[in-house]
Amino acid sequence: MLSFPKVDLEVNLSTYEVIYKNRHMDFTGKMFEVFSLLARSAPKVVTYQEISETVWGENSLAVRNRLKYLVYLLRQEFQKVDPSTNIIENIDRLGYKLVTEPYQL
């Protein structure tokens, strides 16, 4: 179980469950693979190449496009629970990281 209390997020790697703000998230297999990789690596950035090779076993343009679309879908699911959330941050030209601290203004 990975727990990120500051953003009210739990990821259970053995049961493939994600709970965000007391709501169960419904992810496809690939969505969970991408998200759990980000969670296991948090708060570090995971490169596009690392995600592509870990989840799909290759690093090609087609895989990168699938990855971008899956991250879009993941963000949509989190925004259904909290429209102001940005739980997955894009690090320009590098990769993605899971946001584990609330943003301070």
Secondary structure as UniProt FT lines:
FT   STRAND          2..4
FT   HELIX           5..7
FT   STRAND          9..12
FT   TURN            13..16
FT   STRAND          17..20
FT   TURN            21..22
FT   STRAND          23..25
FT   HELIX           29..41
FT   TURN            42..43
FT   STRAND          46..47
FT   HELIX           48..55
FT   HELIX           61..81
FT   TURN            83..84
FT   STRAND          88..91
FT   TURN            92..94
FT   STRAND          95..98
//
